[in-house]
């Protein structure tokens, strides 16, 4: 009985060691490039620790902190309120004065939301505006610094907060060939009146994997200029 119990304990120890070893398999990353700390939130037991006292770039794990803080401060039923405001009179289907767009900082505000707000104006008899659209940014007096992330400045996730952010301030471009076999890009959301320049884009055939590795986009001379070589039609996003 004792021998059998010892064997079971030894087997359990081997399984535990295997699980820990698997958990600490960093792949191509060196162990000195990684820090890990896993703790049971119910009983406080530390389940795994590796360089736990070393300061590291939190990367996307910081979203857990902000999400937790948001739920705790705002509650699970919180909704952003984005409003039109004006004291100008309405007559003959027009608002005769300025229209204020009071930004709320809604991070998921997109084109359908903006269309719904425009439909609310139409429902009040406003079909045109004899004035200006004024952006009220008073909800925020400023926002924190992102110092230290300059190398990610051209990434979509580095777009700074904005009380009037629409669709994450990100433009999605899908590569395709036009009727003449030349490179072309479909933009989402569409940008009427914005010219796209693809003269510096060439098709080379084959699969590209990730388009962003082969094609860049920049605003130059009042045009959205694409540069690079296309090997297939994939999606790439570019913040503007």
C-alpha positions, 0 to 999 in steps of 0.5 A: 500500500505504501509503495503504491501511494509513493508511486502515486505521489511521484506521478503527481509530482511529475505531472505538476512539474510538467505543467509548470515547465509547460507554463514557462515555455517561452518559445523563442523568447529568452527567460530574461525577457519575460516576467510572470506572476499568477495568483489565485484571487480567492485564497491569495496562493501564488501559483506561478512566479518568474521574475515577478519583481521586475518592471515590464511593459504591461502591453495589452494586459493593461486593458484588464486594469482599465476595464476593472476600473471602468466597471467599478467607477461607472457600473455595468449599465453605463452608457455614453451620451453624445448630444447635439445642442443648439439654442438657434431657431428652426424654420423652413426645415433649417436650423438658423444658427450653430449646432454644437456636437457635445463629444462624450469620449465614447470609444466605440462611436461609429458611422451608424451612431452618427447617422442615427444622430443625424436622423434625430435632427431630421425628426425635429424638422432640421434638413439643413444648417444655416450655421456651423457645426461646433465641436464641444470638447469640454468633457476632457480638459486633456489626457495623459502622456504616452511617452515611451511608445514613440516606436508605435506612433503609427499603429492604430492602437496608439490613436490618442483619445478624442471626445469626438472619436468616430470608428476608432479613427482608423481607416480600413483598406482592402487591396484588390485589382481594378478592371484593368488589373491595376492595384486598387483599394476599397476604403472603410469607411468610404471617404468621398472626395479623398483621392487614393494614389496607387502609382507606387504599388505593384502586384508581384503575385503569391500570398502576402501573409500580412499586407501591412508588412508590404504596403504603407499608407500616408497622407501626402499632397492631399491624397492617400498614398499607398506604396509597396508590393502586393502579393495578395488581397488582405486587410490593413488598417491605417489610422488617419 
